[in-house]
Amino acid sequence: MPARKIIFAAALLCVFFFSSFVHANPEIQAPAAILINGRTGEVLWEKNAHALKYPASTTKILTTLLLLENAAEDELAVTSRLATVAQGASLSLADGQQIRVEDLLHGLMHQSANDGSVVAAEHVGGNVETFAAVMNLRAKQMGARNSHFTNPHGLPDEEHVTTAYDLAMIARSAMINPRFREIAATRRHSIPWPDGSPRMIVNRIPLMRSYEGMFGIKSGYTVAAQQTFVGAAGRDGLELIVVVLQANGDQLWADTVALLDYGFENFAAIRPVTAGDVLASAPIRFGETVSLQAANGFEITRRLDKVDVALELKVDTGRPAPIQKGDILGEAVILVAGEQVGSVPLIAANDVTRATLATGRFWLLFLLAVLGGLRIRKLYRRRKVRKKLQLKNGGYVVWSENFKRRKLGG
């Protein structure tokens, strides 16, 4: 075989193996898992994502967010007797002990405190039952379709169930909250204690120290739920959320890493439009041309070998002045493989006032109007002269060019 053919065959073989590696699906041992784009919610990989499972302490993602949304961090929450008897991980709170909401938030996320979860529920809802109703309502608002929560901590309850998909939607909504993101990524937090010695809370997610771009979030365990984890990580502009449920021991972390690696190696976040980008201009009647900018951004996830995203601009060019900044004057349509997947309004970047005497455009229009008026006046006067000549010459019109007569109607 000639050398050139050997080199070409070898190159094709390399491409084949590289493509197989890039697109190979991850081997996940857990019964249920999902990987999504954390900003857009697009599902990139799933396994039994809508199967009902026990969430264990990943429940506290929702509890933490509700506490953030409904209480100031400098407020003091009071520990009840019910909170002190909560089983499992705890802050060892005493009946009647006060704790700042800020410290409670870190205790929920990093100490996985079940007693603190009850304190949070009672502080927000008055009691656990009311808080659970709030949890279910908020979860549905986030896009969680099949979840039902009965408590704020995730301790075993046959009716306390969720799905990998629902937890991903809850985590996505939580990560939109800047303060939640800060707390989730915190490595250590010191809580002042009544005896004067501070209590140190440590983020115990092992991937915080070993996986590049890891934001953390929440792990959990009960005998019924087994190992559970909801995590988030970001690299090169792509933010992923992963959920692994009912894993066996350390397989939880192996599955998590496999899913995140699969996401970062195979997908990219494409942003054809960024909020504030000036994308076009539009002529305005009786005013100056206005620049049009994107009202908001748009992101879509595509495989690395399928960057088939296009942008089509539709501009309204017939609008008269005045135009106010922010007025919608068109849209940017996002196309994938020729099909529309979304659109972003195009808005005026500035005000446009109606043309006045001070504008060059007004004087141009004024000059055209004057010339038009003079032309009409000239035609009118010529017609009037002809009528006079007709009357003076007995029904004949005199043509000044050749002095001939032509009888009207003859």
C-alpha positions as CSV (number, residue, x, y, z in Angstrom):
1,M,0.0,0.0,0.0
2,P,1.4,3.4,-0.9
3,A,2.6,5.6,1.9
4,R,0.0,8.3,1.3
5,K,-2.8,5.8,1.6
6,I,-1.4,4.4,4.8
7,I,-1.2,7.9,6.3
8,F,-4.8,8.6,5.2
9,A,-6.1,5.4,6.6
10,A,-4.3,6.0,9.9
11,A,-5.9,9.5,10.1
12,L,-9.4,8.1,9.5
13,L,-8.8,5.5,12.2
14,C,-7.7,8.2,14.6
15,V,-10.9,10.3,13.8
16,F,-13.0,7.1,14.3
17,F,-11.5,6.3,17.7
18,F,-11.7,10.0,18.8
19,S,-15.3,10.3,17.8
20,S,-16.1,7.0,19.6
21,F,-14.5,8.3,22.7
22,V,-16.2,11.7,22.6
23,H,-19.6,10.3,22.1
24,A,-19.5,7.2,24.3
25,N,-22.3,7.2,26.8
26,P,-21.3,7.0,30.4
27,E,-21.6,3.7,32.3
28,I,-23.7,4.6,35.3
29,Q,-24.4,2.0,38.0
30,A,-27.0,3.9,40.0
31,P,-30.7,3.0,39.1
32,A,-31.6,6.7,38.4
33,A,-29.6,9.7,37.2
34,I,-29.7,12.7,35.0
35,L,-27.4,15.4,33.6
36,I,-28.7,18.8,32.5
37,N,-27.5,22.2,31.4
38,G,-27.9,24.1,34.7
39,R,-28.8,27.4,33.0
40,T,-31.2,26.2,30.3
41,G,-32.6,23.0,31.8
42,E,-31.8,21.0,28.7
43,V,-31.5,17.3,29.4
44,L,-28.2,16.0,28.1
45,W,-28.4,12.4,29.5
46,E,-30.8,10.5,31.7
47,K,-31.5,7.1,33.2
48,N,-34.9,6.5,34.8
49,A,-35.1,10.2,35.4
50,H,-38.8,10.1,36.3
51,A,-38.8,7.1,38.5
52,L,-39.9,7.8,42.1
53,K,-37.1,7.6,44.6
54,Y,-36.3,8.7,48.1
55,P,-34.3,11.9,48.2
56,A,-32.8,11.7,51.7
57,S,-30.9,14.9,52.6
58,T,-31.0,16.3,49.1
59,T,-34.4,17.5,50.3
60,K,-32.5,20.2,52.2
61,I,-31.7,22.0,48.9
62,L,-35.4,23.1,48.8
63,T,-35.5,23.7,52.5
64,T,-32.5,26.0,52.3
65,L,-33.8,27.9,49.3
66,L,-37.2,28.5,51.0
67,L,-35.4,29.7,54.2
68,L,-33.4,32.1,52.0
69,E,-36.4,33.4,50.2
70,N,-38.5,33.9,53.3
71,A,-36.2,35.1,56.1
72,A,-33.4,37.6,56.5
73,E,-30.0,36.2,57.4
74,D,-29.7,38.3,60.5
75,E,-33.0,37.0,62.0
76,L,-32.9,34.7,65.0
77,A,-34.7,31.4,64.8
78,V,-35.7,29.5,68.0
79,T,-35.2,25.8,68.5
80,S,-38.4,23.8,69.5
81,R,-38.7,20.6,71.4
82,L,-39.7,18.9,68.1
83,A,-36.4,20.0,66.5
84,T,-34.3,18.6,69.3
85,V,-35.7,15.0,68.9
86,A,-35.0,14.9,65.1
87,Q,-32.8,11.8,64.4
88,G,-29.6,11.6,62.4
89,A,-27.2,14.4,61.6
90,S,-27.7,17.5,63.7
91,L,-26.2,20.7,65.1
92,S,-27.0,19.4,68.7
93,L,-29.4,22.4,69.2
94,A,-31.0,22.7,72.7
95,D,-34.6,23.4,73.3
96,G,-35.1,27.2,73.2
97,Q,-31.7,27.9,71.7
98,Q,-31.5,30.8,69.3
99,I,-29.6,30.6,66.0
100,R,-29.1,33.1,63.3
101,V,-30.7,32.2,59.9
102,E,-27.3,32.6,58.2
103,D,-25.7,30.0,60.5
104,L,-28.8,27.8,60.0
105,L,-28.3,27.9,56.2
106,H,-24.8,26.6,56.5
107,G,-25.8,24.0,59.0
108,L,-28.5,22.6,56.6
109,M,-26.2,22.5,53.6
110,H,-22.9,21.3,55.1
111,Q,-23.8,19.7,58.4
112,S,-27.0,18.2,56.9
113,A,-28.6,19.1,60.3
114,N,-32.0,17.5,60.7
115,D,-32.7,19.5,63.8
116,G,-31.8,22.7,62.0
117,S,-34.2,21.7,59.2
118,V,-37.1,21.5,61.6
119,V,-36.1,24.9,63.0
120,A,-36.1,26.3,59.5
121,A,-39.5,24.8,58.7
122,E,-41.1,26.2,61.9
123,H,-39.4,29.6,61.4
124,V,-40.9,29.9,57.8
125,G,-44.1,28.0,58.0
126,G,-45.0,28.0,61.7
127,N,-45.0,24.2,61.7
128,V,-43.6,21.3,59.7
129,E,-47.0,20.4,58.0
130,T,-47.5,24.0,56.7
131,F,-43.9,24.2,55.5
132,A,-44.3,20.9,53.6
133,A,-47.2,22.3,51.8
134,V,-45.1,25.3,50.9
135,M,-42.3,23.0,49.7
136,N,-44.7,21.1,47.3
137,L,-46.1,24.3,45.9
138,R,-42.6,25.8,45.3
139,A,-41.4,22.6,43.8
140,K,-44.1,22.6,41.2
141,Q,-43.3,26.2,40.4
142,M,-39.7,25.0,39.7
143,G,-40.8,22.4,37.2
144,A,-40.8,19.4,39.6
145,R,-43.5,17.2,38.2
146,N,-43.8,14.2,40.5
147,S,-42.3,15.1,43.8
148,H,-44.2,15.0,47.1
149,F,-42.5,16.3,50.3
150,T,-43.7,15.6,53.8
151,N,-40.8,17.0,55.9
152,P,-37.9,19.4,55.6
153,H,-35.0,17.0,56.1
154,G,-35.6,13.8,54.0
155,L,-35.8,11.3,56.9
156,P,-37.7,8.2,55.8
157,D,-41.3,8.5,54.9
158,E,-43.1,6.4,52.3
159,E,-44.9,9.5,50.9
160,H,-41.7,11.6,50.8
161,V,-40.5,11.0,47.2
162,T,-39.0,12.7,44.2
163,T,-37.3,11.9,40.9
164,A,-33.9,12.7,39.4
165,Y,-35.5,15.1,37.0
166,D,-37.4,16.9,39.7
167,L,-34.3,17.3,41.9
168,A,-32.4,18.7,38.9
169,M,-35.1,21.3,38.3
170,I,-35.1,22.2,42.0
171,A,-31.3,22.6,42.0
172,R,-31.4,24.6,38.8
173,S,-33.8,27.1,40.4
174,A,-31.7,27.2,43.6
175,M,-28.5,27.9,41.7
176,I,-30.2,31.0,40.2
177,N,-30.2,32.5,43.7
178,P,-26.7,34.2,44.1
179,R,-26.7,33.7,47.8
180,F,-27.5,30.0,47.5
181,R,-24.6,29.6,45.1
182,E,-22.2,31.2,47.6
183,I,-23.4,29.0,50.5
184,A,-23.3,25.8,48.4
185,A,-19.6,26.6,47.5
186,T,-18.5,27.6,51.0
187,R,-15.8,25.3,52.4
188,R,-16.0,26.3,56.0
189,H,-18.3,28.4,58.2
190,S,-18.0,29.2,61.9
191,I,-21.1,29.3,64.1
192,P,-21.0,31.2,67.4
193,W,-22.2,28.9,70.2
194,P,-23.8,29.8,73.6
195,D,-20.8,28.4,75.5
196,G,-18.5,30.9,73.7
197,S,-16.6,28.3,71.6
198,P,-17.5,28.5,67.9
199,R,-18.8,25.5,66.0
200,M,-17.0,24.9,62.8
201,I,-19.1,23.7,59.8
202,V,-17.2,22.0,57.0
203,N,-18.3,21.2,53.5
204,R,-18.0,17.4,53.3
205,I,-18.5,16.9,49.5
206,P,-15.2,15.2,48.4
207,L,-15.4,16.5,44.8
208,M,-15.0,20.0,46.1
209,R,-11.3,19.3,46.5
210,S,-10.8,16.9,43.6
211,Y,-13.0,17.9,40.7
212,E,-12.2,20.9,38.6
213,G,-15.0,23.5,38.5
214,M,-17.1,21.8,41.2
215,F,-19.6,24.1,42.9
216,G,-20.8,21.5,45.3
217,I,-24.5,21.3,46.5
218,K,-25.9,18.4,48.6
219,S,-25.4,14.7,49.3
220,G,-27.6,12.5,51.4
221,Y,-28.1,9.0,52.8
222,T,-30.7,6.8,54.4
223,V,-31.0,3.0,54.4
224,A,-34.1,3.3,52.1
225,A,-32.6,6.0,49.8
226,Q,-29.1,4.7,49.7
227,Q,-26.5,7.2,48.6
228,T,-27.9,10.3,46.8
229,F,-26.2,13.4,45.4
230,V,-27.2,16.6,43.5
231,G,-24.1,18.5,42.2
232,A,-23.2,21.4,40.0
233,A,-20.0,22.2,38.1
234,G,-18.9,24.6,35.5
235,R,-16.1,24.7,32.8
236,D,-15.6,26.8,29.7
237,G,-18.9,28.6,30.0
238,L,-21.0,25.4,30.4
239,E,-22.7,24.8,33.7
240,L,-23.9,21.3,34.5
241,I,-26.2,19.9,37.1
242,V,-26.0,16.2,37.9
243,V,-28.3,14.0,40.0
244,V,-27.5,10.4,41.1
245,L,-30.0,8.5,43.2
246,Q,-29.9,5.2,45.1
247,A,-26.2,4.6,44.5
248,N,-24.2,1.9,46.3
249,G,-21.4,3.3,48.5
250,D,-18.5,5.1,46.7
251,Q,-20.1,4.3,43.3
252,L,-22.0,7.5,43.9
253,W,-18.9,9.6,43.2
254,A,-17.7,7.5,40.3
255,D,-21.1,7.9,38.6
256,T,-21.1,11.6,39.3
257,V,-17.7,12.1,37.8
258,A,-18.5,10.0,34.8
259,L,-21.6,12.0,34.1
260,L,-19.9,15.4,34.5
261,D,-16.9,14.2,32.3
262,Y,-19.4,13.1,29.7
263,G,-21.0,16.5,29.7
264,F,-17.9,18.6,29.5
265,E,-16.3,16.4,26.9
266,N,-19.3,16.2,24.5
267,F,-21.2,19.5,24.8
268,A,-20.7,23.2,24.6
269,A,-22.9,26.1,25.6
270,I,-23.7,28.2,22.4
271,R,-24.9,31.8,23.0
272,P,-26.0,33.2,19.6
273,V,-27.4,36.2,21.4
274,T,-26.1,38.0,24.5
275,A,-28.3,40.6,26.4
276,G,-27.4,44.1,25.2
277,D,-25.8,43.1,22.0
278,V,-26.5,45.6,19.2
279,L,-27.6,43.4,16.3
280,A,-29.3,45.7,13.8
281,S,-30.6,49.2,13.1
282,A,-34.0,50.4,11.9
283,P,-34.9,53.6,10.0
284,I,-37.6,55.5,11.8
285,R,-40.1,57.7,9.9
286,F,-39.9,61.4,10.9
287,G,-36.8,60.6,13.0
288,E,-33.2,59.3,13.1
289,T,-32.2,55.7,12.6
290,V,-32.2,53.7,15.9
291,S,-29.9,50.9,17.0
292,L,-31.6,47.6,18.1
293,Q,-30.2,45.5,20.8
294,A,-31.1,42.1,22.3
295,A,-33.5,42.4,25.2
296,N,-32.0,39.2,26.8
297,G,-29.6,36.5,26.1
298,F,-30.2,33.0,24.7
299,E,-28.2,29.8,25.4
300,I,-28.5,26.4,23.8
301,T,-26.4,23.3,24.4
302,R,-25.0,21.5,21.3
303,R,-22.7,18.6,20.8
304,L,-19.2,19.7,19.9
305,D,-19.6,18.3,16.3
306,K,-23.0,20.0,15.8
307,V,-22.6,23.7,15.9
308,D,-25.5,24.2,13.6
309,V,-27.0,27.3,15.2
310,A,-28.0,30.3,13.1
311,L,-29.6,33.7,13.8
312,E,-32.3,35.4,11.7
313,L,-33.1,39.0,12.3
314,K,-36.6,40.4,11.7
315,V,-36.8,44.2,11.9
316,D,-39.9,46.5,11.9
317,T,-38.9,49.3,9.5
318,G,-42.2,51.1,9.3
319,R,-42.4,52.7,12.8
320,P,-42.8,56.5,13.1
321,A,-41.2,58.6,15.7
322,P,-41.3,59.1,18.6
323,I,-39.6,55.9,19.8
324,Q,-38.8,55.2,23.4
325,K,-35.8,53.3,24.6
326,G,-36.9,49.7,25.2
327,D,-39.6,49.7,22.6
328,I,-39.8,46.3,20.7
329,L,-38.9,46.8,17.0
330,G,-38.3,43.2,15.9
331,E,-36.9,39.9,17.0
332,A,-33.8,37.7,16.6
333,V,-34.9,34.2,15.7
334,I,-32.6,31.3,16.8
335,L,-32.5,28.4,14.4
336,V,-31.1,24.9,14.9
337,A,-30.7,22.9,11.7
338,G,-33.1,25.4,10.1
339,E,-35.8,24.9,12.7
340,Q,-36.8,27.7,15.2
341,V,-35.9,26.9,18.8
342,G,-36.5,30.3,20.3
343,S,-36.5,34.1,19.8
344,V,-35.3,37.2,21.6
345,P,-37.0,40.6,21.3
346,L,-35.0,43.4,19.6
347,I,-35.5,46.7,21.5
348,A,-34.6,50.3,20.8
349,A,-31.2,51.2,22.3
350,N,-32.2,54.9,22.7
351,D,-35.0,57.3,22.4
352,V,-35.9,58.8,19.0
353,T,-37.8,62.1,18.9
354,R,-39.9,63.3,16.1
355,A,-38.0,65.4,13.5
356,T,-37.9,69.1,14.3
357,L,-36.7,72.3,12.5
358,A,-33.2,71.6,13.8
359,T,-32.8,68.3,11.9
360,G,-31.4,68.0,8.4
361,R,-34.1,65.5,7.6
362,F,-36.8,68.1,8.3
363,W,-35.2,70.6,5.9
364,L,-34.9,67.9,3.2
365,L,-38.6,67.1,3.5
366,F,-39.4,70.8,3.7
367,L,-37.4,71.5,0.5
368,L,-39.2,68.7,-1.3
369,A,-42.5,70.0,-0.2
370,V,-41.7,73.5,-1.4
371,L,-40.5,72.3,-4.8
372,G,-43.6,70.2,-5.1
373,G,-45.8,73.1,-4.2
374,L,-44.1,75.4,-6.8
375,R,-44.6,72.7,-9.5
376,I,-48.3,72.4,-8.7
377,R,-48.6,76.2,-8.7
378,K,-46.9,76.4,-12.1
379,L,-49.2,73.8,-13.6
380,Y,-52.2,75.6,-12.2
381,R,-51.2,79.0,-13.6
382,R,-50.6,77.4,-17.0
383,R,-54.0,75.9,-17.0
384,K,-55.6,79.2,-16.0
385,V,-53.8,81.0,-18.9
386,R,-55.1,78.5,-21.4
387,K,-58.6,79.0,-20.3
388,K,-58.3,82.8,-20.8
389,L,-57.0,82.3,-24.3
390,Q,-59.8,80.0,-25.1
391,L,-62.4,82.6,-24.2
392,K,-60.6,85.4,-26.2
393,N,-60.3,83.4,-29.4
394,G,-63.9,82.1,-29.7
395,G,-63.3,78.6,-28.6
396,Y,-59.8,78.4,-30.1
397,V,-56.6,78.0,-28.2
398,V,-53.5,79.7,-29.4
399,W,-50.3,77.7,-29.1
400,S,-47.4,80.0,-28.5
401,E,-44.9,77.5,-30.0
402,N,-46.2,77.5,-33.6
403,F,-49.1,80.0,-33.6
404,K,-51.5,77.4,-34.9
405,R,-55.2,77.2,-34.1
406,R,-57.0,74.1,-33.1
407,K,-60.7,74.2,-32.5
408,L,-61.7,72.5,-29.3
409,G,-63.7,69.4,-29.9
410,G,-63.0,69.6,-33.7
